[in-house]
């Protein structure tokens, strides 16, 4: 291993979804980075996922948890093991993604070179429409309660091809320096689903650190593969509950007011956008 390729743990959390996890790990097999180690955190699966994944990838470490700790709790457990094994950097990666073979080095290089950075995030596309942006940076306005992905559902283009400091890193895929993740306190496991990534990002920035969007790193995401679809009622309920919890935690009182006031409009607007997107418009 060269000095420029320190140990990087890629942590993939699985819960009763071996098929997506295996596909994700297959894409990681094409990544050329000598310091990369892959760990699957099985979040108390009841369908035999851990054994199925091990059968296909016995070379990867599998951390089997006795219960489902949620996304944040699973990531925290994996991070603890990575820290014990000497990792300098960790990449948290959703199991319903596939990565470009060259995705890792562009994420790690800025962390290696710039001490003020705590995290980096890639350009993420929809897997079902691989030319369309799912995430090209995050927007957060606590005064209005607005939390959004830059560029979502838009065709990829030059304007998404420039790195910049962004407001939040999506938990779909983010690289973090181990020490900065520790200093921020890791993910808050009280967020059962959604907004734990925004919360972590805000805490890292409150500590004086920055987050960099890195478009040279590319990932494709099968959106809401395990969440009931993009408009599933369980997903909408959990998402809105988590965002309100986030706003309360960060004392964004005006944000709570505007979020509740505009919730019906956002629901209709989002439903229309998703309907048009799925029809190819």
C-alpha positions in Angstrom: 0.0 0.0 0.0 1.3 3.5 -0.9 1.4 6.3 1.6 -1.4 8.0 -0.4 -3.7 5.0 0.0 -4.4 4.8 3.7 -6.8 2.2 5.0 -10.4 3.1 4.0 -13.3 1.1 5.3 -16.4 1.1 3.1 -19.3 0.3 5.4 -22.5 -1.1 3.9 -25.5 -1.6 6.2 -27.8 -4.5 5.3 -31.2 -5.4 6.6 -33.2 -8.2 5.0 -32.0 -7.2 1.5 -29.1 -9.5 0.4 -29.8 -9.1 -3.3 -29.2 -5.4 -3.3 -26.2 -5.8 -1.0 -24.6 -8.4 -3.3 -25.0 -6.2 -6.3 -23.4 -3.3 -4.4 -20.5 -5.5 -3.3 -20.0 -6.7 -6.9 -19.6 -3.1 -8.0 -17.1 -2.5 -5.2 -15.1 -5.5 -6.5 -14.1 -3.3 -9.5 -12.7 -0.5 -7.4 -8.9 -0.1 -7.7 -7.8 1.2 -4.3 -5.3 -1.0 -2.5 -6.2 0.4 1.0 -9.9 -0.3 0.6 -11.5 -2.8 3.0 -15.2 -3.6 2.9 -17.4 -4.3 5.9 -21.1 -5.3 5.8 -23.0 -4.5 8.9 -26.0 -6.8 9.1 -28.7 -5.0 11.1 -30.3 -8.1 12.7 -31.7 -9.5 9.5 -34.2 -12.4 9.8 -34.0 -13.7 6.3 -30.6 -15.3 6.3 -29.0 -12.3 4.6 -25.7 -12.5 6.4 -25.0 -16.1 5.3 -26.1 -15.4 1.7 -23.7 -12.4 1.6 -20.8 -14.3 3.1 -21.3 -17.1 0.6 -20.7 -14.6 -2.2 -18.1 -12.5 -0.5 -16.2 -14.5 2.1 -13.3 -12.0 1.9 -15.3 -9.2 3.4 -15.9 -8.7 7.1 -19.5 -9.1 8.2 -20.5 -7.6 11.5 -23.7 -9.3 12.6 -25.8 -7.2 15.1 -28.4 -8.9 17.2 -31.1 -6.3 16.5 -31.9 -3.6 14.0 -30.2 -0.4 15.2 -31.4 1.6 12.3 -29.2 3.1 9.6 -27.3 5.5 12.0 -26.8 2.8 14.7 -25.6 0.3 12.1 -23.1 2.8 10.7 -21.9 3.7 14.2 -21.3 0.0 15.0 -19.3 -0.4 11.8 -17.3 2.7 12.4 -16.3 1.6 15.8 -14.8 -1.6 14.4 -13.1 0.3 11.6 -11.5 2.6 14.1 -10.3 -0.4 16.1 -8.7 -1.7 13.0 -6.8 1.5 12.2 -8.9 3.1 9.5 -8.2 6.8 8.8 -11.3 7.2 6.6 -14.6 5.6 6.4 -17.1 5.6 3.5 -20.8 4.9 4.4 -22.5 3.5 1.4 -26.2 2.5 1.0 -26.6 -1.1 0.0 -29.0 -0.2 -2.8 -26.2 1.5 -4.8 -23.6 0.6 -7.4 -20.4 2.6 -7.7 -18.1 3.7 -10.5 -14.8 1.8 -10.4 -13.0 5.1 -9.8 -15.4 6.5 -7.2 -13.1 6.2 -4.1 -9.9 8.1 -4.8 -11.7 11.4 -5.6 -13.5 11.2 -2.3 -10.5 10.5 -0.2 -7.9 12.8 -1.9 -9.6 16.1 -0.6 -9.8 14.7 2.9 -6.1 13.8 2.7 -5.1 17.3 1.4 -7.5 19.6 3.3 -7.7 19.5 7.1 -10.8 21.8 7.2 -12.9 19.1 5.4 -14.7 16.5 7.5 -16.6 14.8 4.7 -16.9 14.5 1.0 -19.8 13.3 -1.1 -20.1 12.1 -4.7 -22.4 12.9 -7.6 -25.3 10.4 -7.3 -27.6 9.4 -10.1 -30.9 7.5 -10.2 -30.2 3.8 -11.0 -33.4 3.6 -13.1 -32.6 6.7 -15.1 -28.8 6.8 -15.0 -28.5 10.1 -16.8 -30.6 11.9 -14.1 -29.2 13.5 -11.0 -30.4 12.3 -7.6 -27.9 14.3 -5.5 -25.4 17.0 -6.6 -25.0 18.7 -3.2 -27.4 19.4 -0.4 -29.3 22.6 0.6 -30.4 23.4 4.2 -32.2 26.4 5.4 -33.1 26.1 9.1 -35.0 29.4 8.9 -37.5 28.1 6.4 -37.2 24.4 7.1 -36.1 23.7 3.6 -33.9 20.6 3.1 -33.3 19.5 -0.5 -31.1 17.8 -3.0 -29.5 20.1 -5.5 -30.4 19.0 -9.1 -32.7 16.2 -8.2 -34.4 14.5 -11.2 -32.6 16.9 -13.6 -30.5 15.7 -16.6 -26.8 15.6 -15.8 -24.8 18.5 -17.2 -21.8 20.8 -16.9 -23.3 22.8 -14.0 -23.1 19.7 -11.8 -19.5 19.0 -12.7 -17.8 21.4 -10.4 -16.8 20.7 -6.8 -18.1 23.1 -4.1 -18.7 23.2 -0.4 -22.2 22.0 0.3 -24.6 22.3 3.2 -25.0 18.6 3.9 -23.7 15.2 3.0 -26.3 12.5 2.1 -26.1 9.2 4.0 -26.5 7.4 0.7 -22.7 7.8 0.2 -20.3 9.9 2.2 -16.7 9.7 3.1 -15.6 11.0 6.5 -12.3 11.3 8.4 -12.6 9.0 11.4 -11.4 11.6 13.8 -14.0 14.2 12.6 -16.8 11.6 12.8 -15.8 10.9 16.4 -15.6 14.6 17.3 -19.1 15.2 16.0 -20.4 12.2 18.0 -21.3 10.0 15.0 -24.8 9.5 13.8 -27.6 10.2 16.3 -29.4 6.8 16.5 -32.6 8.3 17.7 -33.3 9.2 14.1 -34.9 5.9 13.0 -34.9 6.8 9.3 -34.0 10.0 7.4 -32.4 13.3 8.5 -29.6 11.6 10.5 -27.2 12.6 7.7 -28.4 16.3 7.8 -28.0 16.3 11.6 -24.5 14.9 11.4 -23.6 17.4 8.7 -24.8 20.3 10.8 -22.9 19.1 13.9 -19.7 18.7 11.9 -20.1 22.3 10.5 -20.8 23.6 14.0 -17.4 22.2 14.9 -15.8 24.3 12.3 -15.5 21.7 9.5 -16.7 21.7 5.9 -18.3 19.3 3.5 -17.2 19.0 -0.2 -19.3 17.8 -3.1 -17.0 15.9 -5.5 -18.6 15.3 -8.9 -15.6 13.2 -10.2 -16.9 10.4 -7.9 -20.0 8.8 -9.2 -22.6 6.5 -7.7 -26.0 5.2 -8.8 -28.8 4.7 -6.3 -31.9 2.5 -6.5 -34.0 5.0 -4.7 -36.2 3.8 -1.8 -35.6 0.1 -2.6 -36.5 -0.9 0.9 -38.7 2.1 1.9 -42.0 1.4 0.1 -41.2 3.5 -3.0 -40.7 7.2 -3.4 -44.3 8.0 -2.5 -44.9 5.1 0.0 -46.9 6.3 3.0 -44.5 4.8 5.6 -41.6 6.6 3.9 -43.5 10.0 3.8 -44.5 9.6 7.5 -41.0 8.7 8.6 -39.3 11.4 6.5 -41.6 14.2 7.8 -41.3 13.0 11.4 -37.5 13.0 11.2 -37.3 16.4 9.6 -39.4 17.9 12.3 -37.3 16.1 14.9 -34.2 17.6 13.3 -35.6 21.1 13.3 -36.6 20.8 17.0 -33.1 19.4 17.9 -31.4 22.4 16.3 -33.9 24.9 17.7 -35.1 26.0 14.3 -38.4 27.4 15.5 -39.2 29.4 12.4 -38.2 26.4 10.3 -40.8 24.3 12.1 -43.5 26.9 11.5 -42.8 27.2 7.7 -42.3 23.4 7.3 -45.7 22.7 8.7 -47.3 25.6 6.8 -45.9 24.5 3.5 -46.2 20.7 4.0 -49.3 20.3 1.9 -47.8 22.3 -0.9 -44.5 20.2 -0.8 -46.5 17.0 -0.8 -48.4 17.9 -4.0 -45.3 19.4 -5.6 -43.3 16.3 -4.8 -46.0 13.9 -6.0 -46.3 15.8 -9.3 -42.5 15.8 -9.9 -42.2 12.1 -9.1 -45.2 11.2 -11.4 -43.7 13.1 -14.3 -40.2 11.6 -13.6 -41.4 8.0 -13.6 -43.3 8.7 -16.9 -40.0 9.9 -18.4 -41.0 13.5 -18.6 
